[in-house]
Amino acid sequence: MAYVAITDTPIDVTELYHKLVDPKFGGIVTFVGIVREWTDAIQTKSITYTAYQEMAVKQMAQMAAKVEATGSRVVMVHRIGHLELTEAAVFIGVAAPHRKAAFQQCEALIDELKQTVPIWKEEFDADKTRWGGLEDAAN
Amino acid sequence: MLQIKLFAYLQEMLAADEISVAVTEKTLTAAQIKQLIAQAYPKIASYLPNTRLAVDQVFINDAQTIDLTARHEFALIPPVSGG
């Protein structure tokens, strides 16, 4: 059974990793997205994440269920609230009998999450504040 | 009257986490609902083409028709940026 959550407390990578450990699985792939300082010339100081929580959890659960139907196990957690540099924003873990599926499914899950799950970042950069996803001269 | 949830910069721009628009029709497409929102809230009108409508927490295409005689949860979903 997948473990899916939106949390306002720090992501405990070790604890989430242990949810994937099982004698059935020979390969575990985890992805942790963290708050990065530099994006080209833009210096980020911190990020606030917000979410349409009920919809986000529902979507993540559907994505995880599709992957679990192949026999893998999925853990997906996204943090909300104010995050400093190097804090974990998202954890995606896939355990599968063999590594190939685990790698592919983990990458597909983070790609899909970034494209469709209703979570937004507001970046506090050195020069100004920017909303993620907003292509606007004023942003 | 439709209540529509707002998120991210749309919420900030209107300083509200929910807006409402008056409707008399029994059905409308998502595009028509967005048009009503644009008329009632011109401040966010230029952001709506990139914004998706979610009905009962599911994304709806602009051409899809929504039965307004039933109660739904509406939300405007600007481009997402999680991860």
Backbone of each chain as ProteinMPNN parsed JSONL, in Angstrom:
{"seq_chain_A": "MAYVAITDTPIDVTELYHKLVDPKFGGIVTFVGIVREWTDAIQTKSITYTAYQEMAVKQMAQMAAKVEATGSRVVMVHRIGHLELTEAAVFIGVAAPHRKAAFQQCEALIDELKQTVPIWKEEFDADKTRWGGLEDAAN", "coords_chain_A": {"N_chain_A": [[0.849, -1.197, 0.0], [0.617, 2.151, -0.923], [2.369, 4.993, 0.444], [1.377, 8.181, 0.887], [1.616, 11.671, 1.157], [1.02, 15.103, 2.132], [2.911, 17.333, 3.871], [3.481, 19.506, 6.679], [5.649, 19.436, 8.21], [9.219, 18.81, 8.679], [10.68, 16.645, 6.196], [11.473, 13.348, 6.825], [13.891, 11.603, 5.645], [15.121, 9.121, 6.107], [13.251, 7.721, 7.611], [11.163, 7.531, 5.729], [12.422, 6.071, 3.732], [12.667, 3.605, 5.012], [10.077, 2.657, 4.892], [9.983, 1.472, 2.479], [11.471, -0.761, 2.46], [11.655, -4.206, 2.066], [11.568, -7.754, 1.899], [10.636, -8.57, -0.581], [11.511, -6.816, -2.448], [14.183, -5.958, -4.537], [15.358, -3.675, -5.365], [15.622, -0.272, -4.565], [14.738, 2.958, -5.364], [15.261, 6.299, -4.693], [14.189, 9.692, -4.79], [15.067, 12.893, -3.839], [13.987, 16.092, -3.659], [15.449, 19.185, -3.18], [15.783, 22.459, -1.638], [17.344, 24.689, -3.668], [20.156, 26.862, -3.994], [21.224, 28.454, -6.193], [19.955, 29.444, -9.364], [20.931, 29.715, -12.378], [21.705, 33.051, -12.646], [20.208, 33.788, -10.525], [19.75, 34.098, -7.095], [18.498, 32.113, -4.641], [16.891, 32.441, -1.516], [15.045, 31.271, 0.204], [12.078, 29.167, 0.179], [8.56, 29.151, -0.08], [6.1, 26.724, 0.026], [2.845, 26.002, -1.133], [-0.322, 24.288, -1.259], [-3.136, 22.769, -2.935], [-4.481, 20.942, -0.98], [-6.224, 18.616, -0.638], [-6.83, 17.852, -3.27], [-4.259, 17.473, -4.261], [-3.264, 15.323, -2.745], [-5.062, 13.361, -3.501], [-4.477, 13.124, -6.25], [-1.779, 12.308, -6.138], [-2.089, 9.869, -4.851], [-3.501, 8.452, -6.786], [-1.593, 8.355, -8.842], [0.379, 6.878, -7.558], [-0.988, 4.482, -7.101], [-1.28, 3.445, -9.674], [1.355, 2.796, -10.302], [1.872, 0.974, -8.289], [0.255, -1.08, -9.076], [1.819, -2.5, -10.754], [3.315, -4.038, -9.161], [5.192, -2.77, -7.634], [6.305, -0.761, -4.793], [5.3, 2.394, -3.439], [6.34, 5.529, -2.163], [5.411, 8.785, -1.561], [5.954, 12.047, -0.728], [5.251, 15.404, -0.13], [6.441, 18.467, 0.983], [4.988, 21.306, 2.6], [4.805, 24.851, 3.356], [7.283, 27.035, 4.88], [10.522, 26.798, 3.63], [13.99, 26.453, 4.158], [17.246, 26.855, 2.523], [18.569, 23.809, 1.287], [16.735, 22.214, 2.601], [14.476, 19.431, 2.407], [12.075, 19.26, -0.114], [10.518, 17.494, -1.48], [9.907, 13.983, -1.516], [10.346, 11.064, -3.274], [9.91, 7.689, -3.509], [10.551, 4.493, -4.829], [10.107, 1.083, -4.623], [11.039, -1.943, -6.059], [10.979, -5.278, -7.522], [13.231, -5.466, -9.2], [15.957, -3.312, -10.292], [15.568, -1.738, -12.641], [12.846, -1.13, -13.161], [12.336, 0.293, -10.841], [13.98, 2.592, -11.09], [12.874, 3.77, -13.437], [10.176, 4.157, -12.732], [10.347, 5.85, -10.54], [11.445, 8.172, -11.665], [9.431, 8.797, -13.51], [7.324, 9.357, -11.779], [8.16, 11.679, -10.325], [8.407, 13.441, -12.444], [5.747, 13.584, -13.354], [4.477, 14.532, -11.073], [5.586, 17.119, -10.909], [4.434, 18.278, -13.105], [1.64, 18.118, -12.834], [0.516, 18.032, -10.197], [-1.289, 19.936, -7.846], [0.555, 22.056, -6.45], [2.409, 24.792, -5.305], [5.24, 26.983, -5.605], [6.659, 29.727, -3.905], [9.216, 31.737, -4.413], [11.765, 33.142, -2.524], [13.945, 35.272, -3.518], [17.256, 36.738, -3.891], [17.026, 39.163, -5.226], [14.258, 39.647, -5.609], [10.817, 38.539, -5.02], [9.548, 35.554, -6.385], [6.97, 33.84, -8.11], [6.573, 30.409, -8.723], [6.057, 28.901, -11.92], [4.881, 31.092, -13.08], [4.85, 32.977, -15.873], [5.8, 35.934, -16.552], [6.429, 39.302, -17.005], [6.611, 40.843, -14.754], [7.233, 39.102, -12.803]], "CA_chain_A": [[0.0, 0.0, 0.0], [1.447, 3.356, -1.053], [2.296, 6.007, 1.49], [1.309, 9.456, 0.182], [1.262, 12.729, 2.109], [1.477, 16.49, 2.095], [3.229, 17.559, 5.279], [4.054, 20.817, 7.014], [6.822, 19.22, 9.072], [10.356, 18.358, 7.862], [10.656, 15.287, 5.642], [12.481, 12.468, 7.409], [14.252, 10.732, 4.521], [15.423, 7.766, 6.601], [11.979, 7.085, 7.993], [10.412, 7.201, 4.512], [13.16, 4.991, 3.081], [12.372, 2.329, 5.675], [8.754, 2.181, 4.47], [10.149, 0.782, 1.187], [12.305, -1.954, 2.634], [10.828, -5.417, 2.138], [12.303, -8.827, 1.199], [10.133, -8.732, -1.958], [12.088, -5.821, -3.357], [15.631, -5.981, -4.659], [15.87, -2.355, -5.742], [14.879, 0.892, -4.08], [15.245, 4.216, -5.906], [14.614, 7.442, -4.048], [14.522, 11.028, -5.27], [14.756, 13.947, -2.875], [14.133, 17.435, -4.222], [15.763, 20.101, -2.069], [15.797, 23.883, -1.982], [18.648, 25.016, -4.264], [20.484, 28.285, -3.866], [21.424, 29.198, -7.44], [19.36, 29.082, -10.646], [21.678, 30.666, -13.211], [22.197, 34.199, -11.868], [19.254, 34.104, -9.445], [20.097, 33.482, -5.812], [17.319, 31.851, -3.817], [17.151, 32.456, -0.066], [14.125, 30.304, 0.816], [10.885, 28.928, -0.649], [7.329, 28.731, 0.59], [5.233, 25.884, -0.795], [1.443, 25.867, -0.746], [-0.956, 23.232, -2.046], [-4.558, 22.453, -2.851], [-4.078, 19.69, -0.334], [-7.089, 17.441, -0.882], [-6.65, 17.423, -4.667], [-2.876, 17.015, -4.428], [-3.15, 13.982, -2.162], [-5.853, 12.458, -4.344], [-3.711, 12.87, -7.48], [-0.587, 11.522, -5.811], [-2.541, 8.508, -4.543], [-3.829, 7.802, -8.07], [-0.329, 8.085, -9.528], [1.045, 5.796, -6.828], [-1.753, 3.235, -7.29], [-0.952, 2.923, -11.009], [2.689, 2.19, -10.222], [1.8, -0.201, -7.414], [-0.419, -2.16, -9.816], [2.852, -3.29, -11.438], [4.01, -4.844, -8.162], [6.155, -1.957, -6.886], [5.764, 0.008, -3.662], [5.561, 3.818, -3.658], [6.217, 6.532, -1.092], [5.471, 10.146, -2.13], [5.632, 13.054, 0.287], [5.641, 16.783, -0.471], [6.405, 19.405, 2.111], [4.472, 22.663, 2.394], [5.275, 25.796, 4.36], [8.495, 27.792, 4.564], [11.713, 25.944, 3.636], [15.297, 27.097, 3.972], [18.149, 26.155, 1.6], [18.927, 22.4, 1.554], [15.64, 21.41, 3.175], [13.817, 18.566, 1.422], [10.732, 19.693, -0.497], [9.749, 16.342, -1.958], [10.537, 12.655, -1.465], [9.678, 10.031, -4.067], [10.636, 6.43, -3.404], [9.913, 3.33, -5.448], [10.76, -0.211, -4.408], [10.578, -2.912, -7.054], [11.803, -6.488, -7.475], [14.493, -5.214, -9.909], [16.269, -1.877, -10.306], [15.159, -0.996, -13.837], [11.501, -0.587, -12.937], [12.391, 1.276, -9.761], [14.514, 3.837, -11.659], [11.93, 4.356, -14.391], [8.943, 4.594, -12.07], [10.664, 6.995, -9.684], [11.579, 9.351, -12.524], [8.111, 9.137, -14.069], [6.482, 9.942, -10.718], [8.542, 13.069, -10.025], [8.06, 14.248, -13.627], [4.296, 13.809, -13.378], [4.151, 15.419, -9.937], [5.964, 18.493, -11.235], [3.561, 18.808, -14.162], [0.189, 18.091, -12.622], [-0.029, 18.071, -8.832], [-1.49, 21.349, -7.49], [1.458, 22.57, -5.411], [3.06, 25.98, -5.866], [6.318, 27.559, -4.804], [6.934, 31.157, -3.938], [10.655, 31.786, -4.167], [12.303, 34.396, -1.997], [15.266, 35.389, -4.125], [18.021, 37.888, -3.398], [16.575, 40.421, -5.847], [12.811, 39.838, -5.416], [10.043, 37.318, -4.799], [9.013, 35.021, -7.649], [6.072, 32.685, -8.065], [6.86, 29.357, -9.687], [5.025, 28.675, -12.935], [4.318, 32.338, -13.601], [5.691, 33.598, -16.89], [5.244, 37.269, -16.494], [7.545, 40.251, -16.919], [6.678, 41.395, -13.399], [7.573, 38.047, -11.834]], "C_chain_A": [[0.884, 1.246, 0.0], [1.309, 4.25, 0.179], [2.424, 7.358, 0.782], [0.915, 10.531, 1.184], [1.747, 14.1, 1.664], [1.72, 16.823, 3.564], [3.787, 18.958, 5.516], [5.214, 20.681, 8.0], [7.957, 18.649, 8.222], [10.242, 16.892, 7.42], [11.801, 14.485, 6.246], [12.801, 11.381, 6.381], [14.476, 9.293, 4.98], [14.138, 7.019, 6.943], [11.192, 6.666, 6.748], [11.09, 6.06, 3.757], [12.771, 3.636, 3.692], [10.991, 1.785, 5.336], [8.843, 1.351, 3.176], [10.881, -0.547, 1.314], [11.426, -3.179, 2.883], [11.585, -6.517, 1.384], [11.837, -9.059, -0.242], [10.905, -7.889, -2.956], [13.605, -5.859, -3.337], [16.219, -4.626, -5.008], [14.986, -1.255, -5.202], [15.54, 2.124, -4.68], [14.501, 5.345, -5.22], [15.086, 8.729, -4.711], [14.143, 12.014, -4.175], [15.022, 15.284, -3.546], [14.369, 18.408, -3.078], [15.821, 21.547, -2.562], [17.221, 24.274, -2.385], [18.903, 26.522, -4.178], [20.513, 29.025, -5.203], [20.657, 28.604, -8.6], [19.899, 30.1, -11.635], [22.143, 31.824, -12.32], [21.295, 34.545, -10.683], [19.636, 33.352, -8.18], [18.835, 33.349, -4.955], [17.724, 31.798, -2.35], [16.289, 31.409, 0.648], [12.912, 30.171, -0.104], [9.704, 28.593, 0.258], [6.496, 27.914, -0.4], [3.821, 25.898, -0.23], [0.816, 24.815, -1.656], [-2.475, 23.302, -1.918], [-4.532, 21.027, -2.304], [-4.917, 18.474, -0.698], [-6.884, 16.917, -2.304], [-5.255, 16.856, -4.88], [-2.724, 15.585, -3.912], [-3.894, 12.962, -3.023], [-5.078, 12.101, -5.617], [-2.493, 11.995, -7.207], [-0.973, 10.065, -5.527], [-2.885, 7.749, -5.827], [-2.562, 7.431, -8.831], [0.372, 6.889, -8.88], [0.343, 4.463, -7.064], [-1.444, 2.594, -8.646], [0.389, 2.207, -10.99], [2.633, 0.923, -9.367], [1.087, -1.373, -8.082], [0.582, -3.021, -10.57], [3.652, -4.139, -10.447], [5.049, -4.083, -7.355], [5.496, -1.367, -5.64], [6.206, 1.462, -3.805], [5.407, 4.614, -2.365], [6.393, 7.903, -1.749], [5.06, 11.128, -1.056], [6.105, 14.417, -0.216], [5.46, 17.661, 0.75], [5.701, 20.686, 1.685], [4.959, 23.548, 3.537], [6.585, 26.429, 3.921], [9.741, 26.915, 4.718], [12.976, 26.759, 3.392], [16.115, 26.283, 2.97], [18.493, 24.776, 2.158], [17.826, 21.59, 2.242], [14.954, 20.608, 2.058], [12.389, 19.047, 1.164], [9.873, 18.494, -0.888], [10.585, 15.072, -1.843], [9.694, 11.726, -2.324], [10.509, 8.772, -3.921], [9.838, 5.317, -4.065], [10.76, 2.099, -5.141], [10.163, -1.199, -5.396], [11.452, -4.163, -6.959], [13.178, -6.259, -8.111], [14.696, -3.718, -10.139], [15.668, -1.101, -11.471], [13.789, -0.348, -13.648], [11.534, 0.507, -11.876], [12.907, 2.626, -10.27], [13.466, 4.521, -12.531], [10.712, 4.927, -13.682], [9.199, 5.798, -11.179], [10.757, 8.266, -10.534], [10.225, 9.779, -13.086], [7.224, 9.808, -13.018], [6.875, 11.385, -10.414], [8.217, 13.962, -11.228], [6.568, 14.586, -13.633], [3.876, 14.738, -12.237], [4.433, 16.876, -10.3], [5.048, 19.121, -12.277], [2.113, 18.961, -13.745], [-0.307, 18.298, -11.198], [-0.11, 19.527, -8.345], [-0.742, 21.779, -6.226], [2.199, 23.734, -6.068], [4.186, 26.445, -4.964], [6.361, 29.064, -4.987], [8.372, 31.286, -3.47], [11.069, 33.142, -3.64], [13.748, 34.488, -2.456], [15.955, 36.664, -3.639], [17.494, 39.206, -3.965], [15.093, 40.705, -5.626], [12.129, 38.499, -5.16], [9.442, 36.867, -6.122], [8.076, 33.861, -7.375], [6.515, 31.668, -9.09], [5.719, 29.267, -10.693], [4.458, 29.925, -13.563], [5.283, 32.947, -14.601], [5.146, 34.983, -17.15], [6.427, 38.21, -16.288], [7.727, 40.76, -15.49], [7.168, 40.363, -12.396], [9.084, 37.935, -11.639]], "O_chain_A": [[1.788, 1.375, 0.825], [0.28, 4.26, 0.855], [3.445, 7.646, 0.157], [-0.009, 10.337, 1.974], [2.729, 14.239, 0.934], [0.843, 16.621, 4.403], [4.476, 19.52, 4.664], [5.699, 21.669, 8.551], [7.706, 18.069, 7.166], [9.774, 16.031, 8.166], [12.959, 14.898, 6.183], [12.09, 10.383, 6.261], [14.06, 8.353, 4.302], [13.968, 5.847, 6.606], [10.62, 5.577, 6.711], [10.418, 5.186, 3.209], [12.573, 2.653, 2.977], [10.75, 0.585, 5.473], [7.911, 0.627, 2.824], [10.9, -1.351, 0.382], [10.579, -3.191, 3.776], [12.181, -6.248, 0.342], [12.553, -9.67, -1.035], [10.954, -8.196, -4.147], [14.234, -5.801, -2.281], [17.435, -4.441, -4.956], [13.765, -1.287, -5.352], [16.746, 2.323, -4.533], [13.271, 5.355, -5.168], [16.235, 8.838, -5.137], [13.031, 11.974, -3.649], [16.148, 15.572, -3.951], [13.593, 18.457, -2.124], [15.899, 21.804, -3.764], [18.16, 24.209, -1.59], [17.983, 27.334, -4.276], [19.908, 30.088, -5.343], [20.695, 27.392, -8.81], [19.39, 31.218, -11.724], [22.881, 31.613, -11.358], [21.578, 35.476, -9.929], [19.82, 32.135, -8.192], [18.198, 34.34, -4.598], [18.738, 31.205, -1.983], [16.747, 30.747, 1.578], [12.736, 30.953, -1.039], [9.837, 27.85, 1.23], [6.225, 28.357, -1.516], [3.618, 25.816, 0.981], [1.368, 24.492, -2.708], [-3.018, 23.817, -0.941], [-4.558, 20.05, -3.052], [-4.375, 17.42, -1.029], [-6.778, 15.71, -2.525], [-5.085, 15.87, -5.598], [-2.12, 14.741, -4.574], [-3.417, 11.849, -3.244], [-5.023, 10.938, -6.017], [-2.211, 11.057, -7.953], [-0.26, 9.142, -5.92], [-2.6, 6.558, -5.947], [-2.46, 6.342, -9.394], [0.889, 6.007, -9.566], [0.999, 3.432, -7.21], [-1.357, 1.371, -8.763], [0.542, 1.142, -11.588], [3.273, -0.078, -9.688], [1.29, -2.526, -7.7], [0.259, -4.135, -10.984], [4.558, -4.873, -10.844], [5.714, -4.658, -6.494], [4.282, -1.464, -5.461], [7.327, 1.743, -4.231], [4.478, 4.402, -1.587], [7.398, 8.154, -2.413], [3.949, 11.055, -0.53], [7.239, 14.555, -0.674], [4.449, 17.592, 1.448], [5.811, 21.103, 0.532], [5.46, 23.059, 4.55], [6.956, 26.371, 2.749], [9.991, 26.36, 5.788], [13.013, 27.638, 2.531], [15.739, 25.169, 2.608], [18.683, 24.612, 3.363], [17.988, 20.386, 2.442], [14.87, 21.059, 0.915], [11.6, 19.22, 2.092], [8.664, 18.478, -0.66], [11.799, 15.084, -2.045], [8.484, 11.612, -2.131], [11.71, 8.796, -4.189], [8.624, 5.207, -3.892], [11.969, 2.084, -5.372], [8.945, -1.285, -5.552], [12.54, -4.118, -6.383], [14.179, -6.79, -7.628], [13.734, -2.952, -10.178], [15.297, 0.063, -11.315], [13.603, 0.833, -13.939], [10.846, 1.521, -11.996], [12.354, 3.674, -9.936], [13.206, 5.715, -12.377], [10.267, 6.035, -13.984], [8.346, 6.679, -11.075], [10.214, 9.307, -10.165], [9.909, 10.968, -13.133], [6.463, 10.723, -13.335], [5.998, 12.234, -10.259], [7.8, 15.107, -11.054], [6.179, 15.726, -13.885], [3.029, 15.614, -12.414], [3.618, 17.758, -10.031], [4.899, 20.342, -12.33], [1.419, 19.844, -14.249], [-1.453, 18.706, -11.008], [0.873, 20.264, -8.418], [-1.293, 21.855, -5.128], [2.569, 23.666, -7.24], [4.119, 26.328, -3.74], [6.131, 29.591, -6.076], [8.711, 30.997, -2.322], [10.76, 34.172, -4.239], [14.648, 33.879, -1.878], [15.324, 37.547, -3.058], [17.507, 40.233, -3.287], [14.701, 41.862, -5.473], [12.783, 37.458, -5.093], [8.901, 37.67, -6.882], [8.344, 33.01, -6.526], [6.806, 32.034, -10.229], [4.562, 29.526, -10.361], [3.641, 29.843, -14.479], [6.381, 33.377, -14.248], [4.166, 35.17, -17.871], [7.318, 37.933, -15.485], [8.841, 41.068, -15.065], [7.484, 40.708, -11.257], [9.546, 37.1, -10.861]]}, "seq_chain_B": "MLQIKLFAYLQEMLAADEISVAVTEKTLTAAQIKQLIAQAYPKIASYLPNTRLAVDQVFINDAQTIDLTARHEFALIPPVSGG", "coords_chain_B": {"N_chain_B": [[-24.942, 30.974, -7.63], [-21.515, 30.514, -7.923], [-18.913, 29.187, -5.982], [-15.49, 29.624, -5.981], [-12.363, 28.256, -5.494], [-9.172, 29.736, -4.834], [-5.65, 29.772, -5.567], [-2.094, 30.157, -4.896], [-0.531, 32.734, -6.8], [-2.873, 33.838, -7.742], [-4.554, 33.88, -5.577], [-3.131, 35.634, -3.992], [-3.213, 37.971, -5.552], [-5.892, 38.722, -5.525], [-6.331, 38.848, -2.9], [-7.796, 36.899, -1.528], [-9.078, 33.686, -0.645], [-11.079, 32.502, -1.895], [-13.484, 33.054, -4.463], [-16.575, 34.359, -5.826], [-18.966, 33.821, -8.414], [-21.811, 34.931, -10.183], [-24.292, 32.88, -11.582], [-26.754, 31.97, -13.997], [-27.329, 30.013, -15.71], [-27.976, 26.497, -16.418], [-26.127, 24.715, -17.28], [-22.667, 25.011, -18.08], [-19.674, 25.501, -19.992], [-16.231, 24.84, -19.093], [-14.663, 26.849, -20.164], [-16.531, 28.905, -20.465], [-17.156, 29.415, -17.817], [-14.697, 30.359, -16.93], [-14.655, 32.676, -18.429], [-16.71, 34.15, -17.241], [-15.563, 34.524, -14.764], [-13.397, 36.102, -15.496], [-14.712, 38.42, -16.301], [-15.907, 39.246, -13.921], [-13.727, 39.525, -12.271], [-11.533, 41.344, -13.307], [-8.865, 41.848, -12.761], [-7.456, 39.433, -12.657], [-7.844, 38.428, -15.133], [-6.05, 38.229, -17.346], [-4.457, 36.144, -16.613], [-5.913, 33.867, -16.766], [-6.032, 32.291, -19.203], [-3.837, 30.522, -18.966], [-4.568, 29.045, -16.844], [-6.051, 26.289, -15.212], [-9.292, 24.839, -14.774], [-10.558, 23.159, -11.985], [-12.883, 20.723, -11.132], [-14.576, 19.378, -8.503], [-12.114, 18.478, -7.618], [-10.83, 17.499, -9.862], [-9.12, 17.936, -12.913], [-10.509, 19.885, -15.538], [-11.193, 20.081, -18.98], [-11.245, 22.959, -21.145], [-13.375, 22.781, -22.945], [-15.182, 21.101, -21.816], [-18.414, 20.381, -20.418], [-20.229, 21.477, -17.59], [-22.519, 20.407, -15.191], [-24.517, 22.527, -13.57], [-26.557, 22.332, -11.829], [-26.107, 20.546, -9.925], [-24.209, 20.276, -6.854], [-20.907, 21.423, -6.694], [-17.314, 21.381, -6.16], [-15.313, 23.994, -6.969], [-12.236, 25.073, -8.444], [-9.553, 27.251, -9.29], [-6.675, 26.517, -11.023], [-3.605, 27.586, -11.262], [-0.535, 27.39, -13.311], [1.355, 24.689, -12.074], [3.97, 24.258, -9.599], [5.379, 22.528, -7.955], [7.684, 20.202, -6.332]], "CA_chain_B": [[-23.628, 31.524, -7.277], [-20.455, 29.506, -7.821], [-17.761, 29.521, -5.146], [-14.3, 29.09, -6.657], [-11.146, 28.364, -4.669], [-7.997, 30.328, -5.477], [-4.367, 29.37, -5.009], [-0.836, 30.792, -5.328], [-0.559, 34.186, -7.061], [-4.253, 34.321, -7.933], [-5.022, 34.144, -4.216], [-2.436, 36.844, -3.535], [-3.653, 39.136, -6.332], [-7.244, 39.14, -5.125], [-6.356, 38.833, -1.427], [-8.938, 36.068, -1.121], [-8.844, 32.284, -1.018], [-12.262, 32.038, -2.624], [-14.282, 34.115, -5.087], [-17.852, 33.82, -6.287], [-19.546, 34.426, -9.619], [-23.244, 34.667, -10.326], [-24.666, 32.162, -12.806], [-28.181, 31.663, -14.123], [-27.425, 28.848, -16.592], [-27.971, 25.164, -15.777], [-24.844, 24.101, -17.653], [-21.695, 25.906, -18.722], [-18.377, 24.851, -20.196], [-15.174, 25.422, -18.254], [-14.261, 28.111, -20.807], [-17.548, 29.919, -20.15], [-17.0, 29.771, -16.399], [-13.509, 31.213, -16.858], [-15.026, 33.973, -18.993], [-17.478, 34.844, -16.201], [-14.601, 34.936, -13.733], [-12.62, 37.211, -16.066], [-15.557, 39.63, -16.28], [-16.149, 39.668, -12.532], [-12.437, 39.822, -11.616], [-10.634, 41.694, -14.422], [-7.472, 41.859, -12.313], [-6.781, 38.153, -12.942], [-8.299, 37.953, -16.451], [-4.966, 37.88, -18.266], [-3.804, 34.913, -16.137], [-6.811, 32.713, -16.879], [-5.738, 31.34, -20.29], [-2.882, 29.505, -18.504], [-5.081, 28.475, -15.595], [-7.037, 25.232, -15.443], [-10.387, 24.737, -13.817], [-10.767, 21.824, -11.409], [-14.225, 20.535, -10.588], [-14.514, 18.25, -7.578], [-10.703, 18.077, -7.5], [-10.363, 16.861, -11.097], [-8.94, 18.927, -13.985], [-11.545, 19.886, -16.568], [-10.791, 20.789, -20.197], [-12.074, 24.145, -21.401], [-14.571, 22.462, -23.728], [-16.097, 20.221, -21.059], [-19.614, 21.013, -19.867], [-20.46, 21.147, -16.188], [-23.905, 20.507, -14.736], [-24.485, 23.454, -12.436], [-27.691, 22.091, -10.931], [-25.538, 19.767, -8.805], [-23.226, 21.033, -6.083], [-19.528, 21.027, -7.005], [-16.201, 22.174, -5.624], [-14.572, 24.582, -8.087], [-10.955, 25.697, -8.101], [-8.695, 27.701, -10.388], [-5.346, 25.937, -10.798], [-2.565, 28.168, -12.121], [0.535, 26.426, -13.561], [1.861, 24.177, -10.8], [5.43, 24.39, -9.493], [5.899, 21.732, -6.843], [8.826, 19.342, -6.637]], "C_chain_B": [[-22.615, 30.397, -7.173], [-19.348, 30.035, -6.912], [-16.551, 28.86, -5.786], [-13.066, 29.333, -5.793], [-10.0, 28.949, -5.488], [-6.734, 29.842, -4.783], [-3.247, 30.249, -5.561], [-1.05, 32.28, -5.636], [-1.964, 34.704, -7.316], [-4.856, 34.701, -6.581], [-4.412, 35.461, -3.699], [-2.975, 38.093, -4.246], [-5.018, 39.647, -5.888], [-7.403, 39.185, -3.602], [-7.578, 38.072, -0.912], [-8.63, 34.621, -1.475], [-10.052, 31.68, -1.727], [-12.95, 33.25, -3.246], [-15.628, 33.511, -5.469], [-18.298, 34.558, -7.546], [-21.001, 33.998, -9.707], [-23.495, 33.935, -11.641], [-26.173, 31.921, -12.805], [-28.367, 30.386, -14.943], [-27.413, 27.538, -15.793], [-26.696, 24.388, -16.114], [-23.954, 25.182, -18.264], [-20.437, 25.077, -18.986], [-17.371, 25.513, -19.253], [-14.742, 26.767, -18.83], [-15.244, 29.226, -20.473], [-17.453, 30.357, -18.679], [-15.783, 30.691, -16.236], [-13.796, 32.614, -17.398], [-15.812, 34.805, -17.965], [-16.552, 35.352, -15.092], [-13.809, 36.152, -14.221], [-13.41, 38.519, -16.022], [-15.717, 40.155, -14.853], [-14.855, 40.108, -11.839], [-11.39, 40.162, -12.681], [-9.151, 41.679, -14.039], [-6.736, 40.557, -12.643], [-7.086, 37.637, -14.352], [-7.153, 37.48, -17.34], [-4.238, 36.605, -17.843], [-4.65, 33.665, -16.396], [-6.528, 31.779, -18.057], [-4.76, 30.233, -19.879], [-3.366, 28.754, -17.28], [-6.134, 27.425, -15.917], [-8.115, 25.279, -14.373], [-10.432, 23.295, -13.302], [-12.174, 21.795, -10.834], [-14.202, 19.259, -9.765], [-13.128, 17.605, -7.588], [-10.198, 17.27, -8.693], [-10.225, 17.957, -12.155], [-10.003, 18.757, -15.058], [-11.004, 20.648, -17.782], [-11.75, 21.938, -20.448], [-13.382, 23.817, -22.114], [-15.594, 21.629, -22.95], [-17.239, 21.003, -20.418], [-19.831, 20.533, -18.437], [-21.925, 21.384, -15.849], [-23.931, 21.357, -13.465], [-25.689, 23.286, -11.495], [-27.24, 21.241, -9.739], [-24.481, 20.612, -8.111], [-21.817, 20.512, -6.379], [-18.532, 21.89, -6.246], [-15.379, 22.677, -6.816], [-13.261, 25.17, -7.583], [-10.247, 26.134, -9.371], [-7.274, 27.245, -10.065], [-4.35, 26.606, -11.746], [-1.447, 27.144, -12.333], [1.215, 26.004, -12.262], [3.387, 24.241, -10.781], [5.979, 23.678, -8.255], [7.123, 20.943, -7.274], [10.142, 19.993, -6.293]], "O_chain_B": [[-22.82, 29.437, -6.43], [-18.904, 31.175, -7.05], [-16.583, 27.669, -6.098], [-12.767, 30.465, -5.414], [-9.879, 28.687, -6.684], [-6.734, 29.541, -3.589], [-3.419, 30.975, -6.54], [-1.666, 33.0, -4.851], [-2.224, 35.892, -7.126], [-5.566, 35.699, -6.454], [-5.083, 36.275, -3.065], [-3.168, 39.137, -3.623], [-5.268, 40.852, -5.877], [-8.47, 39.516, -3.086], [-8.286, 38.517, -0.009], [-7.99, 34.354, -2.492], [-10.049, 30.509, -2.107], [-13.0, 34.327, -2.651], [-15.799, 32.293, -5.437], [-18.043, 35.75, -7.715], [-21.37, 32.877, -9.36], [-22.974, 34.324, -12.686], [-26.784, 31.7, -11.759], [-29.42, 29.752, -14.886], [-26.918, 27.475, -14.667], [-26.248, 23.531, -15.353], [-24.434, 26.134, -18.879], [-20.169, 24.089, -18.302], [-17.617, 26.584, -18.698], [-14.485, 27.712, -18.085], [-14.839, 30.362, -20.226], [-17.648, 31.529, -18.355], [-15.833, 31.675, -15.498], [-13.261, 33.605, -16.902], [-15.601, 36.012, -17.84], [-16.731, 36.448, -14.559], [-13.578, 37.101, -13.472], [-12.857, 39.583, -15.744], [-15.669, 41.362, -14.616], [-14.876, 40.948, -10.939], [-10.474, 39.378, -12.932], [-8.287, 41.515, -14.9], [-5.529, 40.573, -12.881], [-6.647, 36.549, -14.728], [-7.266, 36.453, -18.009], [-3.48, 36.041, -18.632], [-4.165, 32.541, -16.261], [-6.759, 30.576, -17.935], [-4.847, 29.118, -20.393], [-2.647, 27.916, -16.738], [-6.995, 27.63, -16.773], [-7.886, 25.696, -13.237], [-10.354, 22.342, -14.076], [-12.599, 22.72, -10.142], [-13.852, 18.19, -10.266], [-12.982, 16.383, -7.569], [-9.272, 16.468, -8.57], [-11.104, 18.809, -12.285], [-10.352, 17.64, -15.439], [-10.428, 21.726, -17.637], [-12.906, 21.907, -20.027], [-14.387, 24.499, -21.912], [-16.736, 21.475, -23.383], [-17.06, 22.124, -19.942], [-19.646, 19.359, -18.116], [-22.494, 22.425, -16.176], [-23.428, 20.947, -12.419], [-25.822, 24.001, -10.502], [-27.889, 21.214, -8.693], [-23.927, 21.542, -8.697], [-21.568, 19.307, -6.322], [-18.857, 22.973, -5.759], [-14.821, 21.884, -7.574], [-13.173, 25.687, -6.469], [-10.331, 25.467, -10.402], [-6.738, 27.537, -8.996], [-4.263, 26.227, -12.914], [-1.397, 26.137, -11.626], [1.603, 26.845, -11.452], [4.02, 24.275, -11.836], [6.907, 24.154, -7.601], [7.547, 21.006, -8.428], [11.198, 19.393, -6.494]]}, "name": "protein", "num_of_chains": 2, "seq": "MAYVAITDTPIDVTELYHKLVDPKFGGIVTFVGIVREWTDAIQTKSITYTAYQEMAVKQMAQMAAKVEATGSRVVMVHRIGHLELTEAAVFIGVAAPHRKAAFQQCEALIDELKQTVPIWKEEFDADKTRWGGLEDAANMLQIKLFAYLQEMLAADEISVAVTEKTLTAAQIKQLIAQAYPKIASYLPNTRLAVDQVFINDAQTIDLTARHEFALIPPVSGG"}
